[in-house]
C-alpha cells in the first residue's frame, strides 16, 4: 500500500472520530438530562428501586453532582403552579397568531403521537424499549421516562411518533401513561420549534438563569437564593454571591397530552389533574 493511500485512510478514520465526537456533543445538548448513558448504567440499580415519598423541595443531597442537583430542582420547578412564580428561571416561546393550517398540523402531531406510544400504556414495554425513569426516587406529579436514543434522533429529525420522554402518573399498581415530551437543543430558534409543534398552539419552554452555590457551600446553601427556585437570576448577582451561573440547562421542551379532549389541554404546560 502506498504512503499516499495510508495517509488517506488515517485522515478518513480521524474524520470519522471527530464526527462521532460532534454527534455525541449534540446529543448531550438535546437531552433534558445531560448525564451520559454510561452514568445511567452505573445508577440503573438505584433507578429500579421502589420509589420513596421523598420531599423534592428539600436541599439536594451532598453526594449529588451539580447536574443532578439541578435536575432535582427542575422537576420541582416543572410541577403545576410553579412556573409562573419563578418565571425568571423559565423562558417560554411567545404565542403566535393561530391559523387553520397550524391547527391541522397540531392535530396530525397528536394523532401520530397517540399511535406511536399506544404500546407504552404498559410501562414495562417502555422500560424494555430503553426508556429510563428520570429521578425515580423523587416524588413527582408525573414521571419522565426518557429515551436517550430518541433524544439523540430528535436533535436531527422530528418524528411525532417518537418522543424523547413519556409522561406517567404514579398509581397504586405502577404507572399510568398520560403524555409525552419532545425536545430540541437549547440553541434551536423559535422558527425551528414552530416547524415541529406550532407556536400558535403550544408553548415550548427552557430552564434558564440557574445560579449554583459554591461547591463548598452545598451542605448549607440558601436555596431561597440559589437554584431554579432561587431569587438570583442574573450573572452579576450570581458572581456577587460567589455562585456558578448557567444561562440555561437541558434543552427546549414541550409537553403533549394526547388523551385530552381539546388542543388547549393537549398542549398544556402540565397535565390537568383532578
BANUNU-898990 format. One line per field, with one value per residue: x, z, y of N, C-alpha, C in turn; residue number from 1. Coordinates in nm, 2 decimals, padded with zeros to 4 digits. Layout:
n.xx: (X|...)
n.zz: (Z|...)
n.yy: (Y|...)
ca.xx: (X|...)
ca.zz: (Z|...)
ca.yy: (Y|...)
c.xx: (X|...)
c.zz: (Z|...)
c.yy: (Y|...)
seq: (NUM|...)
This chain:
n.xx: (00.09|00.06|00.22|00.07|-00.20|-00.21|-00.20|-00.44|-00.63|-00.58|-00.65|-00.92|-01.02|-00.97|-01.14|-01.39|-01.38|-01.38|-01.63|-01.80|-01.76|-01.86|-02.13|-02.20|-02.17|-02.38|-02.59|-02.59|-02.65|-02.91|-03.07|-03.30|-03.18|-02.84|-02.68|-02.46|-02.51|-02.35|-02.32|-02.58|-02.61|-02.45|-02.61|-02.84|-02.93|-03.01|-03.21|-03.41|-03.51|-03.77|-03.99|-03.95|-04.12|-04.01|-03.93|-03.92|-03.87|-03.67|-03.33|-03.07|-02.90|-02.57|-02.41|-02.48|-02.42|-02.35|-02.51|-02.71|-02.83|-02.94|-03.12|-03.30|-03.41|-03.53|-03.73|-03.91|-03.96|-04.10|-04.34|-04.70|-04.82|-04.58|-04.43|-04.51|-04.46|-04.19|-04.08|-03.85|-03.67|-03.75|-03.79|-04.02|-04.17|-04.32|-04.66|-04.80|-05.01|-05.29|-05.35|-05.56|-05.41|-05.21|-05.35|-05.44|-05.20|-05.10|-05.30|-05.23|-04.98|-05.06|-05.22|-05.03|-04.86|-05.02|-05.07|-04.81|-04.72|-04.90|-04.85|-04.70|-04.87|-04.85|-04.62|-04.40|-04.32|-04.22|-03.99|-03.85|-03.80|-03.60|-03.65|-03.59|-03.65|-03.67|-03.52|-03.64|-03.67|-03.77|-04.05|-04.31|-04.55|-04.59|-04.40|-04.10|-04.02|-03.74|-03.59|-03.28|-03.18|-03.39|-03.39|-03.15|-03.20|-03.40|-03.27|-03.19|-03.39|-03.75|-03.99|-04.31|-04.42|-04.22|-04.13|-03.90|-03.94|-04.17|-04.46|-04.57|-04.82|-04.80|-04.93|-05.13|-05.06|-04.85|-04.76|-04.94|-04.99|-04.98|-04.90|-04.65|-04.31|-04.15|-03.82|-03.57|-03.24|-03.09|-03.01|-03.18|-03.39|-03.69|-03.84|-03.76|-03.85|-04.12|-04.17|-04.19|-04.38|-04.65|-04.62|-04.84|-05.01|-04.89|-04.66|-04.33|-04.07|-03.78|-03.54|-03.38|-03.12|-02.98|-02.83|-02.58|-02.48|-02.16|-01.93|-01.83|-02.03|-02.25|-02.38|-02.49|-02.62|-02.82|-03.12|-03.32|-03.20|-03.03|-03.03|-03.31|-03.53|-03.45|-03.38|-03.18|-03.11|-02.94|-02.63|-02.45|-02.55|-02.52|-02.24|-02.17|-02.26|-02.09|-02.14|-02.21|-02.29|-02.54|-02.65|-02.85|-03.01|-03.04|-03.26|-03.48|-03.82|-04.14|-04.45|-04.70|-05.03|-05.19|-05.43|-05.62|-05.92|-05.92|-05.73|-05.61|-05.58|-05.44|-05.19|-05.11|-04.91|-04.88|-05.01|-05.37|-05.48|-05.71)
n.zz: (00.00|-00.08|00.04|00.02|00.01|00.26|00.42|00.34|00.44|00.72|00.76|00.69|00.90|01.12|01.06|01.09|01.36|01.47|01.38|01.51|01.78|01.76|01.71|01.95|02.13|02.04|02.11|02.39|02.43|02.34|02.51|02.79|03.02|03.11|03.17|03.08|02.89|03.00|03.27|03.34|03.33|03.54|03.75|03.73|03.90|04.13|04.02|03.96|04.20|04.46|04.46|04.67|04.90|04.88|04.98|04.73|04.74|04.91|05.02|04.79|04.81|04.95|04.81|04.55|04.22|04.07|03.84|03.88|04.10|03.99|03.82|04.00|04.12|03.90|03.83|04.05|03.99|03.75|03.82|03.86|03.90|03.97|03.76|03.69|03.92|03.92|03.69|03.61|03.59|03.38|03.04|02.79|02.48|02.26|02.21|01.89|01.62|01.56|01.30|01.06|00.93|01.11|01.32|01.20|01.15|01.41|01.51|01.35|01.45|01.71|01.65|01.53|01.74|01.94|01.82|01.81|02.07|02.19|02.27|02.49|02.70|02.87|03.10|03.14|02.89|02.79|02.95|02.87|02.61|02.64|02.77|03.05|03.39|03.50|03.78|03.97|04.25|04.35|04.46|04.24|04.05|03.79|03.61|03.42|03.16|03.00|02.68|02.56|02.32|02.15|02.21|02.10|01.83|01.78|01.78|01.53|01.34|01.32|01.45|01.51|01.63|01.79|02.07|02.30|02.57|02.78|02.96|03.28|03.53|03.87|04.01|04.22|04.14|03.96|03.68|03.50|03.17|03.05|02.88|02.67|02.59|02.38|02.26|02.19|02.09|02.30|02.16|01.95|01.72|01.75|01.52|01.43|01.63|01.60|01.35|01.42|01.64|01.63|01.73|01.77|01.89|02.09|02.37|02.39|02.64|02.83|03.07|03.26|03.36|03.60|03.91|04.07|04.40|04.57|04.55|04.80|04.97|04.94|05.13|05.32|05.17|05.08|04.96|04.89|04.76|04.57|04.29|04.08|04.19|04.32|04.42|04.28|03.96|03.76|03.59|03.71|03.98|04.06|04.05|04.24|04.47|04.48|04.34|04.07|03.75|03.52|03.21|03.08|03.11|03.03|02.75|02.49|02.56|02.52|02.63|02.57|02.58|02.47|02.51|02.61|02.55|02.41|02.22|02.38|02.62|02.55|02.47|02.70|02.97|03.19|03.30|03.33|03.62|03.83)
n.yy: (-00.12|00.22|00.52|00.74|00.63|00.52|00.75|00.87|00.69|00.71|00.98|00.97|00.80|00.96|01.17|01.05|00.99|01.25|01.34|01.16|01.24|01.50|01.45|01.32|01.53|01.70|01.54|01.54|01.81|01.81|01.67|01.63|01.56|01.58|01.37|01.11|00.80|00.60|00.67|00.65|00.37|00.30|00.38|00.24|00.03|00.17|00.33|00.14|00.08|00.07|00.35|00.62|00.83|01.10|01.43|01.65|01.92|01.98|02.05|01.96|01.64|01.58|01.40|01.43|01.53|01.86|01.87|01.68|01.78|02.01|01.90|01.78|02.00|02.12|01.94|01.99|02.26|02.23|02.14|02.17|02.50|02.62|02.74|03.00|03.15|03.15|03.27|03.39|03.20|03.05|03.03|03.09|03.02|03.27|03.31|03.26|03.40|03.21|02.98|02.80|02.61|02.56|02.45|02.21|02.09|02.05|01.88|01.65|01.59|01.51|01.28|01.11|01.08|00.96|00.71|00.62|00.58|00.41|00.15|00.18|00.22|00.02|00.03|-00.13|-00.22|00.02|00.04|-00.19|-00.11|00.07|00.31|00.52|00.58|00.91|01.05|00.85|00.81|01.04|01.21|01.29|01.47|01.38|01.14|01.14|00.92|00.86|00.83|00.81|00.76|00.83|01.11|01.18|01.13|01.32|01.55|01.59|01.51|01.52|01.31|01.27|01.04|00.95|01.04|01.21|01.17|00.99|01.05|00.98|00.90|00.82|00.53|00.31|00.05|00.08|00.26|00.51|00.60|00.93|01.12|01.28|01.40|01.63|01.72|01.97|02.10|02.35|02.57|02.60|02.78|02.99|02.96|02.71|02.55|02.60|02.48|02.22|02.18|02.38|02.72|02.86|02.71|02.56|02.61|02.61|02.54|02.65|02.60|02.84|03.08|02.98|02.97|02.82|02.73|02.80|02.53|02.44|02.52|02.37|02.20|02.38|02.57|02.85|02.80|02.97|03.16|03.04|02.81|02.68|02.78|02.99|03.34|03.46|03.55|03.64|03.69|03.87|03.90|03.64|03.61|03.79|03.66|03.46|03.24|02.99|03.05|02.94|03.00|02.86|02.54|02.19|02.14|02.28|02.21|02.05|01.97|01.71|01.60|01.37|01.23|01.40|01.61|01.85|02.10|02.29|02.17|01.94|02.05|02.16|02.32|02.16|01.85|01.83|01.76|01.58)
ca.xx: (00.00|00.14|00.22|-00.05|-00.32|-00.21|-00.23|-00.58|-00.70|-00.57|-00.73|-01.06|-01.06|-00.97|-01.26|-01.50|-01.38|-01.42|-01.77|-01.87|-01.75|-01.95|-02.27|-02.22|-02.19|-02.51|-02.68|-02.59|-02.72|-03.05|-03.15|-03.35|-03.08|-02.72|-02.60|-02.43|-02.56|-02.26|-02.35|-02.71|-02.59|-02.40|-02.71|-02.96|-02.98|-03.08|-03.33|-03.51|-03.55|-03.90|-03.99|-03.97|-04.20|-03.91|-03.97|-03.83|-03.84|-03.56|-03.20|-03.00|-02.81|-02.44|-02.34|-02.53|-02.34|-02.43|-02.61|-02.82|-02.90|-03.02|-03.23|-03.39|-03.48|-03.60|-03.86|-04.00|-04.00|-04.19|-04.47|-04.81|-04.83|-04.45|-04.37|-04.55|-04.40|-04.05|-04.06|-03.71|-03.59|-03.82|-03.81|-04.12|-04.19|-04.43|-04.77|-04.82|-05.14|-05.32|-05.41|-05.62|-05.30|-05.14|-05.44|-05.44|-05.07|-05.10|-05.38|-05.16|-04.88|-05.13|-05.26|-04.91|-04.80|-05.11|-05.04|-04.67|-04.70|-05.01|-04.79|-04.64|-04.96|-04.79|-04.49|-04.29|-04.28|-04.13|-03.86|-03.79|-03.75|-03.48|-03.68|-03.54|-03.73|-03.60|-03.54|-03.75|-03.68|-03.82|-04.20|-04.34|-04.69|-04.57|-04.26|-04.05|-03.94|-03.66|-03.51|-03.16|-03.17|-03.49|-03.34|-03.04|-03.26|-03.48|-03.18|-03.17|-03.52|-03.87|-04.09|-04.41|-04.44|-04.10|-04.09|-03.79|-03.98|-04.31|-04.50|-04.66|-04.87|-04.78|-05.06|-05.10|-05.01|-04.74|-04.76|-05.04|-04.94|-05.07|-04.85|-04.51|-04.24|-04.05|-03.71|-03.48|-03.13|-03.13|-02.97|-03.28|-03.46|-03.84|-03.89|-03.73|-03.95|-04.26|-04.17|-04.22|-04.51|-04.68|-04.62|-04.97|-05.09|-04.81|-04.55|-04.21|-04.01|-03.64|-03.50|-03.28|-03.07|-02.95|-02.71|-02.55|-02.40|-02.02|-01.92|-01.80|-02.15|-02.37|-02.45|-02.56|-02.66|-02.95|-03.19|-03.40|-03.12|-02.97|-03.12|-03.41|-03.64|-03.39|-03.40|-03.07|-03.14|-02.85|-02.48|-02.39|-02.59|-02.46|-02.10|-02.16|-02.28|-01.98|-02.20|-02.17|-02.40|-02.56|-02.76|-02.96|-02.98|-03.12|-03.28|-03.62|-03.91|-04.28|-04.53|-04.82|-05.11|-05.28|-05.56|-05.72|-06.02|-05.91|-05.60|-05.56|-05.54|-05.34|-05.06|-05.09|-04.78|-04.88|-05.13|-05.48|-05.51|-05.83)
ca.zz: (00.00|-00.10|00.16|00.00|00.05|00.41|00.47|00.32|00.53|00.85|00.76|00.69|01.03|01.21|01.03|01.15|01.50|01.50|01.35|01.62|01.89|01.74|01.73|02.09|02.19|02.01|02.19|02.53|02.43|02.31|02.61|02.91|03.13|03.04|03.21|02.97|02.91|03.09|03.40|03.37|03.36|03.67|03.85|03.70|04.01|04.21|03.95|03.96|04.34|04.49|04.47|04.80|04.90|04.92|04.96|04.63|04.75|05.01|04.97|04.73|04.89|04.94|04.71|04.42|04.13|04.04|03.73|03.94|04.19|03.91|03.77|04.10|04.14|03.78|03.85|04.13|03.92|03.64|03.88|03.84|03.99|04.00|03.65|03.69|04.03|03.90|03.55|03.58|03.56|03.27|02.92|02.72|02.35|02.25|02.13|01.76|01.57|01.51|01.16|01.04|00.89|01.24|01.39|01.13|01.17|01.55|01.52|01.29|01.55|01.82|01.60|01.52|01.88|02.01|01.76|01.84|02.21|02.24|02.33|02.62|02.81|02.97|03.12|03.13|02.75|02.77|03.01|02.78|02.49|02.67|02.84|03.18|03.47|03.55|03.92|04.02|04.39|04.39|04.45|04.14|04.00|03.67|03.59|03.28|03.12|02.89|02.58|02.52|02.17|02.09|02.22|02.00|01.69|01.77|01.76|01.38|01.26|01.40|01.42|01.62|01.70|01.87|02.17|02.39|02.70|02.81|03.09|03.35|03.66|03.96|04.06|04.32|04.07|03.87|03.62|03.40|03.07|03.04|02.78|02.62|02.58|02.27|02.30|02.09|02.16|02.35|02.06|01.84|01.71|01.76|01.39|01.42|01.72|01.53|01.24|01.48|01.70|01.61|01.84|01.79|01.97|02.21|02.42|02.43|02.75|02.85|03.20|03.24|03.47|03.71|03.99|04.16|04.51|04.57|04.59|04.94|05.05|04.91|05.25|05.39|05.08|05.09|04.83|04.85|04.67|04.46|04.22|03.99|04.26|04.40|04.38|04.19|03.82|03.67|03.61|03.81|04.12|04.09|04.07|04.37|04.57|04.47|04.27|03.94|03.67|03.40|03.14|03.05|03.13|02.95|02.62|02.48|02.59|02.51|02.68|02.49|02.65|02.35|02.55|02.64|02.45|02.34|02.20|02.49|02.73|02.49|02.47|02.83|03.03|03.28|03.28|03.41|03.72|03.91)
ca.yy: (00.00|00.34|00.61|00.83|00.56|00.51|00.88|00.90|00.61|00.77|01.10|00.93|00.75|01.07|01.25|00.97|01.01|01.38|01.34|01.09|01.33|01.61|01.40|01.29|01.66|01.74|01.45|01.59|01.94|01.79|01.59|01.70|01.53|01.57|01.25|01.02|00.67|00.51|00.71|00.59|00.23|00.28|00.41|00.17|-00.04|00.27|00.37|00.04|00.06|00.12|00.49|00.67|00.96|01.20|01.57|01.70|02.06|01.99|02.07|01.84|01.56|01.61|01.32|01.46|01.63|01.98|01.84|01.60|01.88|02.10|01.82|01.76|02.13|02.14|01.86|02.07|02.38|02.20|02.09|02.27|02.61|02.68|02.81|03.14|03.22|03.15|03.29|03.44|03.08|02.98|03.10|03.03|03.08|03.36|03.25|03.33|03.40|03.08|02.96|02.67|02.52|02.53|02.36|02.08|02.03|02.01|01.76|01.54|01.55|01.44|01.15|01.03|01.05|00.87|00.58|00.57|00.55|00.33|00.03|00.22|00.22|-00.08|00.09|-00.23|-00.21|00.13|00.01|-00.28|-00.04|00.16|00.43|00.51|00.67|01.02|01.07|00.77|00.82|01.17|01.21|01.38|01.46|01.29|01.09|01.13|00.81|00.92|00.75|00.89|00.73|00.92|01.24|01.20|01.14|01.44|01.67|01.60|01.50|01.52|01.21|01.28|00.91|00.91|01.15|01.19|01.12|00.95|01.11|00.88|00.93|00.71|00.47|00.20|-00.07|00.11|00.39|00.54|00.69|01.05|01.21|01.27|01.53|01.64|01.81|02.03|02.16|02.48|02.67|02.60|02.91|02.97|02.91|02.57|02.49|02.61|02.38|02.09|02.19|02.52|02.80|02.92|02.60|02.51|02.69|02.54|02.61|02.63|02.64|02.94|03.16|02.90|03.01|02.72|02.78|02.75|02.38|02.42|02.56|02.29|02.15|02.49|02.67|02.91|02.77|03.08|03.24|02.96|02.71|02.72|02.85|03.10|03.48|03.50|03.51|03.71|03.66|03.97|03.87|03.51|03.63|03.86|03.56|03.36|03.12|02.95|03.08|02.87|03.07|02.76|02.39|02.09|02.19|02.31|02.10|02.08|01.85|01.69|01.51|01.33|01.17|01.50|01.63|01.97|02.13|02.37|02.07|01.85|02.11|02.24|02.31|02.05|01.77|01.87|01.65|01.60)
c.xx: (00.09|00.13|00.10|-00.18|-00.33|-00.25|-00.38|-00.67|-00.70|-00.65|-00.88|-01.11|-01.06|-01.10|-01.38|-01.50|-01.42|-01.57|-01.85|-01.87|-01.85|-02.10|-02.30|-02.24|-02.33|-02.62|-02.70|-02.67|-02.87|-03.13|-03.19|-03.26|-02.95|-02.63|-02.58|-02.48|-02.48|-02.29|-02.49|-02.70|-02.54|-02.50|-02.84|-03.02|-03.06|-03.21|-03.45|-03.56|-03.69|-03.89|-04.03|-04.05|-04.11|-03.97|-03.88|-03.81|-03.72|-03.43|-03.14|-02.91|-02.66|-02.37|-02.39|-02.43|-02.42|-02.54|-02.73|-02.90|-02.99|-03.14|-03.34|-03.48|-03.57|-03.73|-03.95|-04.05|-04.10|-04.33|-04.57|-04.80|-04.69|-04.39|-04.40|-04.47|-04.25|-04.01|-03.92|-03.63|-03.66|-03.84|-03.91|-04.14|-04.32|-04.54|-04.79|-04.97|-05.18|-05.39|-05.47|-05.51|-05.23|-05.22|-05.44|-05.31|-05.05|-05.18|-05.31|-05.05|-04.95|-05.17|-05.14|-04.85|-04.89|-05.08|-04.91|-04.65|-04.80|-04.95|-04.73|-04.74|-04.92|-04.64|-04.37|-04.24|-04.19|-03.99|-03.78|-03.73|-03.65|-03.52|-03.64|-03.61|-03.63|-03.63|-03.65|-03.77|-03.73|-03.97|-04.23|-04.49|-04.69|-04.42|-04.22|-03.97|-03.87|-03.59|-03.40|-03.14|-03.27|-03.45|-03.23|-03.10|-03.34|-03.39|-03.16|-03.30|-03.63|-03.96|-04.19|-04.44|-04.33|-04.06|-03.97|-03.83|-04.13|-04.34|-04.60|-04.70|-04.85|-04.91|-05.02|-05.04|-04.90|-04.75|-04.87|-04.99|-05.03|-05.02|-04.71|-04.44|-04.14|-03.94|-03.64|-03.36|-03.16|-03.09|-03.07|-03.35|-03.61|-03.90|-03.87|-03.83|-04.09|-04.27|-04.21|-04.36|-04.54|-04.69|-04.75|-05.06|-05.02|-04.70|-04.44|-04.14|-03.86|-03.61|-03.37|-03.23|-03.05|-02.82|-02.69|-02.46|-02.25|-02.02|-01.91|-01.93|-02.27|-02.45|-02.54|-02.61|-02.80|-03.03|-03.30|-03.33|-03.07|-03.07|-03.23|-03.53|-03.59|-03.41|-03.30|-03.10|-03.06|-02.71|-02.42|-02.43|-02.53|-02.31|-02.08|-02.18|-02.18|-02.03|-02.15|-02.29|-02.41|-02.68|-02.88|-02.92|-03.08|-03.14|-03.43|-03.70|-04.05|-04.36|-04.66|-04.90|-05.22|-05.41|-05.66|-05.81|-06.02|-05.77|-05.53|-05.51|-05.43|-05.20|-05.05|-04.95|-04.77|-05.01|-05.24|-05.52|-05.63|-05.79)
c.zz: (00.00|00.03|00.15|00.04|00.20|00.47|00.46|00.42|00.67|00.86|00.77|00.83|01.13|01.19|01.09|01.30|01.55|01.48|01.46|01.75|01.88|01.77|01.88|02.17|02.17|02.09|02.33|02.53|02.41|02.42|02.73|03.03|03.05|03.09|03.10|03.00|03.00|03.24|03.44|03.40|03.50|03.78|03.83|03.82|04.11|04.15|03.95|04.10|04.36|04.51|04.61|04.79|04.96|04.90|04.86|04.64|04.85|04.94|04.91|04.83|04.86|04.83|04.57|04.34|04.11|03.94|03.79|04.03|04.11|03.85|03.87|04.12|04.02|03.78|03.93|04.06|03.81|03.69|03.87|03.95|04.02|03.89|03.64|03.80|04.01|03.76|03.51|03.55|03.45|03.15|02.83|02.58|02.35|02.16|02.00|01.72|01.51|01.37|01.15|01.00|01.02|01.32|01.33|01.15|01.32|01.57|01.46|01.39|01.66|01.77|01.59|01.65|01.95|01.96|01.80|01.98|02.27|02.32|02.47|02.73|02.92|02.99|03.12|02.98|02.73|02.83|02.93|02.65|02.52|02.73|02.99|03.27|03.53|03.69|03.98|04.17|04.44|04.36|04.35|04.10|03.87|03.65|03.44|03.26|02.99|02.81|02.53|02.37|02.10|02.09|02.12|01.86|01.68|01.75|01.60|01.30|01.36|01.35|01.53|01.69|01.79|01.96|02.25|02.52|02.70|02.95|03.16|03.49|03.75|04.01|04.16|04.26|03.98|03.82|03.51|03.30|03.05|02.92|02.73|02.61|02.46|02.32|02.17|02.16|02.20|02.26|01.95|01.84|01.72|01.63|01.37|01.51|01.66|01.42|01.29|01.54|01.70|01.73|01.87|01.87|02.10|02.25|02.46|02.55|02.77|02.99|03.20|03.37|03.60|03.78|04.09|04.28|04.49|04.61|04.73|05.03|05.02|05.03|05.32|05.30|05.11|04.96|04.80|04.76|04.55|04.40|04.13|04.06|04.34|04.34|04.28|04.05|03.72|03.69|03.71|03.95|04.16|04.13|04.21|04.49|04.57|04.41|04.14|03.85|03.55|03.32|03.10|03.08|03.05|02.81|02.61|02.50|02.56|02.55|02.59|02.56|02.55|02.39|02.60|02.53|02.38|02.32|02.31|02.60|02.68|02.50|02.59|02.88|03.12|03.26|03.38|03.50|03.80|04.05)
c.yy: (00.12|00.43|00.70|00.76|00.55|00.64|00.91|00.82|00.66|00.89|01.07|00.88|00.86|01.16|01.18|00.99|01.14|01.40|01.27|01.17|01.44|01.56|01.37|01.42|01.71|01.67|01.51|01.72|01.92|01.73|01.67|01.67|01.52|01.46|01.16|00.88|00.58|00.55|00.65|00.44|00.20|00.30|00.33|00.09|00.05|00.31|00.27|00.01|00.11|00.27|00.54|00.80|01.07|01.34|01.64|01.85|02.08|02.02|01.95|01.77|01.60|01.53|01.34|01.55|01.75|01.96|01.78|01.70|01.97|02.02|01.80|01.89|02.15|02.06|01.94|02.19|02.35|02.15|02.20|02.38|02.68|02.76|02.95|03.21|03.23|03.17|03.34|03.32|02.99|03.07|03.03|03.10|03.17|03.29|03.33|03.32|03.27|03.08|02.82|02.57|02.47|02.42|02.22|02.01|01.98|01.88|01.63|01.50|01.47|01.30|01.06|00.99|00.95|00.73|00.53|00.53|00.46|00.21|00.06|00.25|00.12|-00.03|-00.01|-00.24|-00.09|00.11|-00.09|-00.22|00.06|00.29|00.41|00.62|00.78|01.05|00.98|00.78|00.96|01.18|01.32|01.36|01.37|01.26|01.09|01.00|00.85|00.82|00.84|00.87|00.83|01.07|01.28|01.22|01.27|01.56|01.69|01.59|01.47|01.41|01.22|01.16|00.87|01.02|01.11|01.12|01.08|01.00|01.02|00.94|00.81|00.66|00.36|00.08|-00.04|00.25|00.40|00.64|00.81|01.14|01.18|01.40|01.52|01.74|01.86|02.09|02.30|02.60|02.68|02.73|02.88|02.92|02.76|02.49|02.49|02.51|02.24|02.09|02.34|02.60|02.88|02.83|02.56|02.61|02.60|02.61|02.56|02.68|02.72|03.00|03.09|02.95|02.90|02.77|02.73|02.60|02.36|02.45|02.47|02.24|02.26|02.60|02.72|02.89|02.87|03.17|03.17|02.87|02.77|02.78|02.97|03.24|03.52|03.45|03.59|03.67|03.75|03.93|03.73|03.53|03.70|03.77|03.45|03.23|03.09|02.96|02.99|02.94|02.98|02.62|02.31|02.15|02.24|02.19|02.15|01.95|01.84|01.58|01.46|01.27|01.27|01.53|01.76|02.01|02.21|02.28|01.98|01.92|02.20|02.22|02.19|01.97|01.82|01.76|01.69|01.61)
seq: (1|2|3|4|5|6|7|8|9|10|11|12|13|14|15|16|17|18|19|20|21|22|23|24|25|26|27|28|29|30|31|32|33|34|35|36|37|38|39|40|41|42|43|44|45|46|47|48|49|50|51|52|53|54|55|56|57|58|59|60|61|62|63|64|65|66|67|68|69|70|71|72|73|74|75|76|77|78|79|80|81|82|83|84|85|86|87|88|89|90|91|92|93|94|95|96|97|98|99|100|101|102|103|104|105|106|107|108|109|110|111|112|113|114|115|116|117|118|119|120|121|122|123|124|125|126|127|128|129|130|131|132|133|134|135|136|137|138|139|140|141|142|143|144|145|146|147|148|149|150|151|152|153|154|155|156|157|158|159|160|161|162|163|164|165|166|167|168|169|170|171|172|173|174|175|176|177|178|179|180|181|182|183|184|185|186|187|188|189|190|191|192|193|194|195|196|197|198|199|200|201|202|203|204|205|206|207|208|209|210|211|212|213|214|215|216|217|218|219|220|221|222|223|224|225|226|227|228|229|230|231|232|233|234|235|236|237|238|239|240|241|242|243|244|245|246|247|248|249|250|251|252|253|254|255|256|257|258|259|260|261|262|263|264|265|266|267|268|269|270|271|272|273|274)
